[in-house]
Amino acid sequence: MQPMRRRQRGFPLLCLSTALLAAAALLPGAAVAEGVTPSEARRLRDEVKDMFYHAFDGYMKYAFPLDELRPLSCQGEDSLGGYALTLIDSLDTLALLGDKEKFGAAVEWVGKNVRFDINKTVSVFETNIRILGGLLSAHLIASDYATGLRIQSYDDQLLHLAADLAQRLLPAFDTPTGIPFGSINLKYGVDENESKITSTAGGGTLTLEFGILSRLTNNTVFERVTKNSVRGIWSRRSKLNLVGAHINVFTGEWTQKDAGIGTSIDSFYEYLLKAYLLFGDEEYLYIFQEAYKAAMHYLHHDPWYVEVNMNSGATVWPLFNSLQAFWPGLQVLAGDVDPAIRTHDAFFSVWKKYGFTPEGFNLATLAVQNGQRSYPLRPELIESTYWLFKATRDYRYIDVGRDILASLQYGARCPCGYCHISDVETHKQDDHMESFFLAETVKYLWLLFDLAAGPDNIVENGPYKYIFSTEGHLLPVTREIALVDEHCSYFGAFCNGSANRGYGTSASSTKHKKPNYTQLDDIQTPSGHYSASNMFATSSYIKGVCPGLTHAQKLGISYSDEEGNVIEQTSESHEHHGEPAVASSVQAQSSNIILISHPVASQPDEALRRWSGSGDHADIVVTADSDSISHDNTDGSLGVNTEELTEDTGRSSKQSEDEDIAQNLKSNEDIS
């Protein structure tokens, strides 16, 4: 049966390569930003602090103990579980600002009053990143004298709450694939009518919080189930090493095959790298490197990213969505700074055009995508701005922060807090303020200006290095959490052994085990058994190259057959690649940035050439009557099999209302 075709309305014949060049013209000039004096940076930092308290005090006065604030009407609403969501999500921001009094009072209230034995059906993903992450971060601060914020009367109440909550989430993982259901009732478990479809991000953004909980409680089940979920997703990747957006947790079938770095997938990539940085588990690093290399090859059209069919690599969705804006920050953590700079410039050009970033910006029409016109106070662009300033100390990023702050102050501030923007072109306000505004948006802005002023906070000057969760929660890299003497997540440090050692042999990977190396129980995955004896912990800090996993050590991670859902053997799946795994190299940085460089970083020139309009690029042509996609590929750089390009690619849930974007792209002559 042929997939239904949807004809575009009023969409002109357009070469996407030309469109992307036009989109690049939005980029701001490369003029060096004016220097910011420490006193000016302190003024901006204090303005952000006032912003936080305007919103936080509004929540406490008008909404608490409900979940979130309605800042226009000065009322509250329960949006997740009815357990003071915004307060829990804001705990470590209070600590970061040095507000010992309010932090202590909030921790005490949560410990005494919050309970999870309630008949509420909640999102596993949102509950994990907002509630579980908020509880764990606050616990690690409140229980540690070294942070300077130790609460004398605190007796692990938040840790006990976190363990209770995670136990209530565990039944969601009882699926044939190991990938959890998207929702669960905190009192009665998974409803018999619960949807079996979940997002890739929903199944792959649990490792940090659950892994920390395992280490703090000595209960390995939390870490095992989340790692099994990651394996369940990765084992079903396409032969291009791409993952789709939505998957059936019972059959393992991809129900939404659009691959991208934004909606429904974004934090899957993020938690692969951060789980390695936090725990030193090189399986996560190996998967991240494979996934990142594929993303940069198939999704990256410098400086933008598009969505493609996970099986063919065919472009199906030329759209910048606001969730993609986290990517430059992740690239900084991975050491791929140059493309991060260019992509951040592109994303910020959209902010400059509208004063905010819309949920969707069409790269073909260079206009806001219909149905995706809002800005719900998202933090991702600010997060990447902070990381790029931290890595480069280029003060143009302070100018970016100043512009973002001005937009929020003049466009989003309302009587009791800060409002969603329902339309970035009209700047109409909407009566809602997500908890992540206080957990992330304000936090990253404050950190940006504080760093420029001369940092004075636990992140930059505290006893530990911190990994930020996808909700912006502070997760310290401590020996208790890492469970190894030294591993490859401390910044600018050293790794024992030869500097040119890569993913070659297992011999070099086993000789450096420490006596306290922690071995996890064997875990069976849908594609076979994963041998715990093949796992190892990196023994010391990185400088140069640390060992990684060989293909033989990656048992349980194989391809799945699309037709028969038959799992191929790992050795067969890797014959497709025909190339050795890539070693990671880490550069020590004075600015305390984790840098894991990757060969992909050397490819931007090729990507630029592909879209430059020269004779050796792959043109993607959009027409009003298009129903298929083709690449005029004269240099073979994309390697697309055009026989596969008629496959129905589907659309992500947030994009289903939009009818002004081309459904598919049709083969045509080079008209650029």
C-alpha positions in Angstrom: 0.0 0.0 0.0 1.4 3.4 -1.0 1.8 5.9 1.8 -0.7 8.8 1.7 0.7 11.8 -0.1 0.2 15.3 1.1 0.5 18.1 -1.4 2.1 21.3 -0.2 0.1 24.5 -0.5 1.9 27.4 -2.1 5.4 25.9 -1.6 7.7 27.1 -4.4 10.3 25.1 -6.3 13.3 25.4 -4.1 16.8 23.8 -3.9 17.4 23.0 -0.2 21.1 23.6 -0.6 20.3 27.2 -1.7 17.8 27.5 1.1 20.5 26.5 3.7 22.9 29.0 2.2 20.2 31.7 2.5 19.6 30.5 6.1 23.3 31.0 6.7 23.0 34.6 5.6 21.0 35.1 8.8 24.1 34.7 10.8 25.4 37.7 12.7 28.7 39.2 11.7 32.0 37.9 13.1 32.9 41.2 14.8 34.7 40.7 18.1 32.4 41.5 21.1 33.2 44.5 23.2 35.0 43.7 26.4 32.8 43.3 29.5 34.2 44.6 32.7 33.8 42.5 35.8 31.5 45.2 37.3 29.2 45.0 34.3 29.2 41.2 34.4 28.3 41.4 38.1 25.5 43.8 37.2 24.1 41.3 34.7 24.6 38.4 37.1 22.6 40.3 39.8 19.9 41.1 37.3 19.5 37.4 36.6 19.4 36.7 40.3 16.6 39.2 40.6 14.9 37.4 37.7 15.1 34.1 39.6 13.6 35.5 42.8 10.8 37.4 40.9 9.7 34.0 39.5 10.5 31.9 42.6 8.8 34.2 45.1 5.8 34.4 42.7 5.6 30.6 42.7 5.9 30.3 46.5 3.3 33.1 47.1 0.7 32.2 44.5 1.2 28.5 43.5 3.0 26.5 46.1 2.5 23.6 46.9 1.0 23.0 43.5 3.4 22.0 40.8 3.8 25.1 38.7 2.9 28.8 38.5 0.5 30.6 36.2 2.4 33.9 36.1 -0.2 36.0 34.4 -3.2 35.1 36.6 -1.0 34.6 39.7 -2.4 31.1 40.3 -1.0 27.6 40.6 -1.6 24.3 38.7 -0.7 20.7 39.1 1.0 19.6 35.9 3.0 16.4 36.8 2.2 14.8 40.1 1.0 17.4 42.6 4.1 17.4 44.8 5.6 20.9 44.6 7.4 20.2 41.3 8.8 23.7 40.9 10.2 23.8 44.4 12.0 20.4 44.0 13.3 21.4 40.6 14.7 24.7 42.0 16.5 23.3 45.0 20.0 23.2 43.6 19.5 26.6 42.0 18.9 28.0 45.5 22.1 26.3 46.6 24.0 27.6 43.6 23.0 31.2 44.4 24.3 30.6 47.9 20.9 31.1 49.6 21.5 28.8 52.6 18.3 29.9 54.4 15.8 29.2 51.6 17.7 26.1 50.5 17.6 24.7 54.0 13.9 25.6 54.5 13.0 24.0 51.2 14.9 20.8 51.8 13.2 20.5 55.3 9.7 21.0 53.8 10.2 18.5 51.0 11.6 15.9 53.4 8.6 16.3 55.7 5.7 16.8 53.3 6.4 15.1 49.9 5.1 11.6 49.5 4.9 9.5 46.3 2.3 6.9 47.5 -0.3 8.6 45.4 -2.8 7.6 42.7 -1.1 9.7 39.9 -0.1 8.6 36.5 3.1 10.4 35.6 5.7 10.6 32.8 8.7 8.4 33.6 11.0 10.7 31.7 9.8 14.0 33.3 9.5 12.5 36.8 13.1 11.2 36.5 14.8 14.4 35.2 12.8 16.9 37.3 11.9 15.1 40.5 14.4 12.3 41.0 17.2 14.5 39.6 16.2 17.4 41.8 16.0 15.3 45.0 19.4 13.6 44.3 21.2 16.9 43.5 19.9 18.6 46.6 20.7 15.5 48.8 24.3 15.5 47.6 24.7 19.2 48.4 22.8 19.2 51.8 24.6 16.1 53.1 28.2 17.2 52.3 30.2 19.6 54.5 32.6 20.2 51.6 29.9 22.1 49.7 29.6 24.7 52.4 25.8 24.2 52.4 25.5 21.2 54.7 22.3 21.2 56.7 22.9 20.2 60.3 19.5 18.6 60.8 19.5 16.8 57.5 19.3 13.0 57.8 19.1 11.7 54.2 15.4 12.4 53.9 15.7 13.4 50.2 17.7 10.3 49.4 14.9 8.1 51.0 12.3 9.9 48.9 14.4 9.4 45.8 14.8 5.7 46.4 11.0 5.3 47.1 10.2 7.2 43.9 12.6 5.2 41.7 11.1 1.9 43.2 7.7 3.1 42.0 9.1 3.8 38.5 10.8 0.3 38.2 7.7 -1.6 36.9 7.8 0.6 33.8 11.0 -1.3 32.8 9.2 -4.7 32.8 9.0 -5.0 29.0 10.5 -7.5 26.5 12.9 -5.0 25.1 14.0 -3.5 28.5 12.8 -0.1 27.2 10.4 1.4 29.7 6.8 2.5 29.2 6.4 6.2 28.9 4.0 6.6 31.9 3.3 4.8 35.1 0.9 5.2 38.0 2.9 5.8 41.2 0.6 3.7 43.3 -0.7 1.0 41.0 2.0 0.6 38.4 1.6 0.4 34.6 -2.0 0.6 33.5 -3.1 -2.3 31.2 -4.1 0.2 28.6 -0.9 2.2 28.7 0.6 2.9 25.3 3.5 0.7 24.2 5.0 3.5 22.2 7.7 5.6 23.8 10.3 8.1 22.6 14.0 7.4 22.3 14.8 10.2 24.7 12.2 8.7 27.1 14.1 5.4 27.2 17.6 6.8 27.0 17.6 9.7 29.5 17.5 7.8 32.8 21.1 6.6 33.3 22.5 9.5 35.3 19.8 9.7 38.0 19.3 6.0 38.3 23.0 5.3 38.2 23.7 7.8 41.0 20.9 6.3 43.1 22.5 2.8 42.7 25.8 4.1 44.0 24.2 6.0 46.9 22.0 3.1 48.0 24.2 0.1 47.0 21.3 -1.2 45.0 22.5 -2.1 41.5 19.0 -2.7 40.0 18.4 1.0 39.2 21.6 1.2 37.1 21.0 -2.2 35.5 17.5 -1.4 34.2 18.5 1.9 32.7 21.6 0.6 31.1 19.6 -2.3 29.7 17.2 0.3 28.2 20.0 2.1 26.4 21.2 -1.2 25.1 17.7 -2.0 24.0 17.5 1.2 21.9 21.0 1.0 20.5 20.7 -2.7 19.5 17.8 -1.6 17.2 19.7 1.2 15.5 19.8 1.2 11.7 22.8 0.1 9.8 23.7 3.7 9.5 24.0 3.9 13.3 21.0 6.1 13.5 18.0 5.8 15.9 14.4 6.8 15.2 12.2 9.0 17.4 9.6 6.5 18.7 9.7 2.8 19.4 7.4 0.0 20.5 8.7 -1.2 23.9 7.2 -4.7 23.3 8.2 -5.5 19.7 11.2 -3.2 19.3 9.7 -1.9 16.1 10.4 1.7 15.2 7.1 3.5 14.8 8.7 6.9 14.0 11.8 6.5 11.8 12.9 10.1 11.6 16.4 10.5 13.0 17.5 13.8 14.3 19.2 15.6 17.3 16.0 17.4 18.5 12.5 16.4 19.5 12.1 13.0 21.0 15.8 12.0 20.6 18.0 14.9 21.9 18.9 13.8 25.4 19.6 10.2 24.3 22.9 11.5 22.8 23.5 13.7 25.8 23.3 11.0 28.4 25.6 8.6 26.5 28.5 11.1 26.8 27.5 12.3 30.3 27.1 8.8 31.7 30.7 8.1 30.6 31.9 11.4 32.1 30.2 10.8 35.4 30.7 7.0 35.8 33.7 6.3 33.7 31.9 3.4 31.9 33.4 3.2 28.5 30.5 1.3 26.9 28.7 4.6 27.0 31.6 6.4 25.4 31.8 3.8 22.6 28.1 4.1 21.8 28.3 7.9 21.9 31.2 8.0 19.5 29.5 5.7 17.0 26.2 7.6 17.3 27.9 11.0 17.1 29.9 10.1 14.0 26.7 9.0 12.3 24.8 12.1 13.3 27.6 14.4 12.0 27.6 12.4 8.7 23.9 12.1 8.0 22.2 14.9 9.9 24.8 17.8 9.7 24.5 20.2 6.9 26.9 22.8 8.2 25.9 24.8 10.3 22.4 23.3 10.5 21.0 19.9 11.3 18.1 18.2 9.5 16.0 15.0 10.1 16.5 12.0 7.9 15.1 8.6 7.5 17.1 6.3 9.9 17.4 3.5 7.3 18.3 5.4 4.1 19.7 8.7 5.3 17.3 10.6 3.1 16.4 14.1 4.3 12.7 14.3 5.3 12.5 17.3 7.6 14.6 20.4 6.9 13.7 22.1 10.2 15.6 23.7 13.1 13.6 22.9 16.3 14.5 24.7 19.5 15.5 21.5 21.3 18.4 21.1 18.9 20.0 24.1 20.6 21.6 21.9 23.3 23.8 20.3 20.7 26.7 22.9 20.6 27.0 22.6 24.3 27.3 18.8 24.0 29.9 19.3 21.3 31.9 21.4 23.7 31.9 18.6 26.2 33.0 16.2 23.4 35.8 18.5 22.3 34.3 19.3 18.8 34.3 23.1 19.4 34.6 24.5 15.8 31.3 23.1 14.5 29.7 24.0 17.8 30.7 27.6 17.3 29.2 27.7 13.8 26.0 26.0 14.8 25.5 28.2 17.8 25.9 31.2 15.5 23.2 29.8 13.2 20.8 29.1 16.1 21.3 32.5 17.7 20.6 34.1 14.3 17.0 32.8 14.7 16.8 34.2 18.2 18.0 37.6 16.8 15.4 37.5 14.1 12.4 37.0 16.4 13.6 37.9 19.9 13.1 34.2 20.9 13.6 30.9 19.2 10.3 29.3 17.9 9.8 25.6 18.5 10.2 25.1 14.8 12.0 27.2 12.1 11.7 25.9 8.5 15.1 25.9 6.7 13.4 25.7 3.3 11.1 28.6 3.7 13.2 30.5 6.2 10.1 31.1 8.3 8.5 30.0 11.5 6.9 26.6 11.1 3.1 26.7 11.5 2.0 25.1 14.7 5.4 25.6 16.2 5.4 29.3 16.9 5.9 29.3 20.7 8.8 29.8 23.0 8.2 28.1 26.3 11.2 29.6 28.1 13.5 26.9 26.9 17.1 26.8 28.2 19.0 25.0 25.5 20.4 28.0 23.6 21.5 29.6 26.9 23.1 26.3 28.0 25.2 26.1 24.8 26.2 29.8 25.2 27.5 29.1 28.7 29.6 26.1 27.6 31.0 28.0 24.6 32.0 30.9 26.8 33.5 28.5 29.3 35.5 26.8 26.5 36.6 29.9 24.5 36.4 32.9 26.9 35.1 34.8 23.8 33.1 37.7 25.1 30.7 37.7 22.2 28.9 35.0 24.2 28.4 37.5 27.0 26.8 39.7 24.3 24.6 36.8 23.4 23.6 36.3 27.0 22.9 40.0 27.4 20.5 39.9 24.3 18.8 36.8 25.7 18.4 38.4 29.1 16.9 41.6 27.5 14.4 39.5 25.5 13.3 37.7 28.6 13.0 40.9 30.6 11.1 42.9 28.1 9.1 40.1 26.4 8.4 37.4 28.9 8.3 39.1 32.3 4.8 39.2 33.7 3.2 40.1 37.1 4.1 37.0 39.1 6.9 35.4 37.1 7.9 34.8 33.4 5.4 33.7 30.7 5.6 31.4 27.8 5.6 33.3 24.5 2.8 31.8 22.4 3.9 33.4 19.2 7.5 34.6 18.6 6.4 37.1 15.9 3.7 38.8 18.0 5.3 38.2 21.4 1.9 37.3 22.8 2.3 35.9 26.4 0.8 32.6 27.6 -0.1 32.0 31.2 2.3 29.3 32.0 5.8 28.9 33.5 7.5 25.5 33.3 9.6 24.4 36.3 12.7 24.2 34.1 12.8 27.9 33.8 14.1 28.1 37.3 16.0 24.8 37.1 17.8 25.5 33.9 17.1 28.8 32.0 17.9 31.1 34.9 20.7 28.9 36.2 22.7 28.9 32.9 22.3 32.6 32.5 23.5 33.2 36.0 26.5 30.9 35.5 27.4 32.7 32.3 27.6 36.1 33.8 29.2 34.8 37.1 31.9 33.2 35.1 32.7 36.5 33.4 32.6 38.4 36.7 35.0 36.1 38.4 33.2 33.0 39.5 32.1 32.5 43.0 29.9 29.4 43.2 30.2 25.7 43.9 30.3 24.7 40.3 33.4 26.7 39.4 35.1 26.9 42.8 33.6 24.0 44.8 35.3 20.8 45.9 34.1 18.8 42.9 33.6 19.0 39.1 29.9 18.7 38.2 28.0 17.1 35.3 24.7 18.8 34.6 21.7 16.6 34.0 19.5 17.3 31.1 17.3 19.3 33.6 20.4 21.3 34.7 20.7 19.5 38.0 24.2 19.5 39.6 25.7 16.0 39.7 29.1 15.9 41.4 31.9 13.7 40.1 32.9 12.1 43.4 34.6 8.9 44.3 31.4 7.6 45.9 29.6 8.1 42.6 32.4 7.1 40.2 33.2 3.9 42.2 36.8 3.9 40.8 40.0 5.6 42.1 40.4 7.6 39.0 38.6 7.6 35.7 38.2 9.6 32.5 35.7 12.2 33.7 37.9 14.6 35.5 39.0 17.5 33.4 42.4 17.9 32.0 43.9 14.9 33.8 45.9 11.9 32.8 45.4 8.3 31.7 48.0 5.6 32.4 49.6 3.8 29.5 50.5 4.7 25.9 49.1 7.8 24.5 48.5 6.2 21.1 46.4 3.4 22.5 42.9 3.2 20.9 40.1 0.7 20.4 42.5 -1.9 19.2 43.1 -4.8 21.6 41.6 -6.0 24.8 45.0 -6.7 26.3 45.7 -3.1 27.0 42.3 -2.6 28.3 42.5 -5.1 31.1 45.9 -4.6 32.6 45.0 -1.3 34.4 42.1 -2.5 36.6 42.2 -1.2 40.1 41.4 -3.4 43.2 38.2 -1.6 43.7 37.0 -2.1 40.2 33.2 -2.7 40.4 31.8 -5.4 38.2 28.1 -5.3 37.4 26.0 -8.4 37.2 25.5 -10.1 33.9 22.6 -8.6 32.0 20.6 -10.4 29.3 19.5 -8.2 26.4 17.0 -9.0 23.7 20.0 -9.6 21.3 22.0 -11.9 23.6 24.1 -11.9 26.7 26.4 -9.2 27.8 29.3 -10.6 29.6 30.3 -8.6 32.7 33.8 -10.0 32.4 34.2 -8.0 29.3 33.6 -4.7 31.1 36.4 -2.7 32.6 36.8 0.6 34.4 39.3 3.1 33.1 41.9 3.3 35.8 43.0 6.9 35.6 42.5 10.4 34.2 42.9 11.1 30.6 45.5 12.9 28.7 45.8 11.7 25.2 43.9 8.4 24.6 42.1 6.1 26.9 41.2 2.6 25.9 37.7 1.8 24.6 35.6 -1.2 23.9 36.5 -3.6 21.2 33.6 -5.0 19.0 33.9 -8.3 20.9 33.3 -6.4 24.2 30.1 -4.9 22.8 28.1 -8.1 23.0 24.4 -7.5 23.1 24.5 -4.5 20.8 23.5 -5.6 17.3 21.3 -4.7 14.4 17.7 -5.9 14.2 16.1 -7.0 10.9 13.4 -4.6 9.9 11.2 -7.2 8.3 11.5 -10.3 10.5 12.6 -8.5 13.6 15.5 -11.0 13.8 18.5 -9.9 15.7 21.8 -10.4 13.8 25.0 -11.4 15.5 27.2 -8.6 16.6 30.1 -9.8 14.4 27.9 -9.7 11.3 26.5 -6.2 12.2 29.9 -4.7 12.3 31.0 -6.1 8.9 28.8 -3.4 7.5 31.1 -0.7 8.8 34.3 -2.0 7.4 36.3 0.3 9.5 38.1 0.2 12.9 36.5 1.9 15.9 37.7 5.4 16.4 39.9 6.3 19.4 39.1 9.3 21.5 41.6 11.9 22.4 41.3 14.3 25.1 42.8 17.8 25.3 43.6 19.2 28.7 42.0 22.6 29.0 42.8 25.4 31.4 39.1 26.3 31.5 38.1 22.9 33.0 36.2 21.7 29.9 35.9 18.0 29.2 37.3 17.6 25.6 37.0 14.4 23.8 38.0 15.1 20.2 36.7 13.1 17.3 37.7 12.8 13.6 34.3 14.2 12.7 35.7 17.6 13.8 37.9 17.6 10.7 34.9 17.3 8.3 33.2 20.7 8.4 34.9 21.8 5.1 33.4 18.8 3.4 30.0 19.7 4.8 30.3 23.3 3.7 31.4 22.3 0.2 28.3 20.0 0.0 26.0 22.9 0.4 28.1 25.6 -1.2 26.5 25.4 -4.6 29.6 24.1 -6.3 29.5 21.4 -8.9 30.5 18.5 -6.5 27.7 18.8 -4.0 24.6 16.7 -3.4 21.5 18.8 -4.3 18.2 18.1 -2.5 15.4 19.6 -4.5 12.0 20.5 -3.0 9.0 20.8 -5.3 5.3 21.5 -4.7 4.4 18.1 -6.0 7.2 16.2 -4.4 6.5 12.7 -3.1 10.0 11.2 -2.9 13.6 12.2 -2.3 16.8 12.0 -4.2 20.3 13.2 -4.0 22.2 14.3 -7.1 25.3 12.9 -5.6 28.3 13.4 -7.9 31.0 12.8 -5.2 29.3 9.9 -3.4 29.7 11.6 -0.1 26.3 10.7 1.2 26.1 7.2 -0.2 22.3 7.1 -0.3 20.6 4.1 -1.9 17.9 5.8 -4.0 15.9 2.5 -4.2 15.1 2.9 -0.5 13.9 6.5 -0.7 10.2 5.8 -1.2 9.9 4.4 2.3 7.3 6.2 4.4 9.3 8.2 6.9 6.5 9.5 9.1 6.7 12.5 11.3 7.4 13.3 14.9 4.5 14.0 17.2 5.3 17.7 17.6 5.3 18.1 13.9 2.1 16.4 13.0 0.0 19.6 12.9 2.2 21.4 10.4 1.2 21.3 6.7 3.5 23.9 5.2 6.7 21.7 5.1 7.5 19.4 2.3 6.6 15.8 3.2 9.3 14.3 1.0 11.9 15.7 -1.4 11.9 14.8 -5.1 14.7 14.1 -7.5 15.4 16.9 -9.9 18.2 18.6 -11.7 20.6 21.0 -10.1 18.9 24.3 -10.2 21.0 26.1 -7.7 
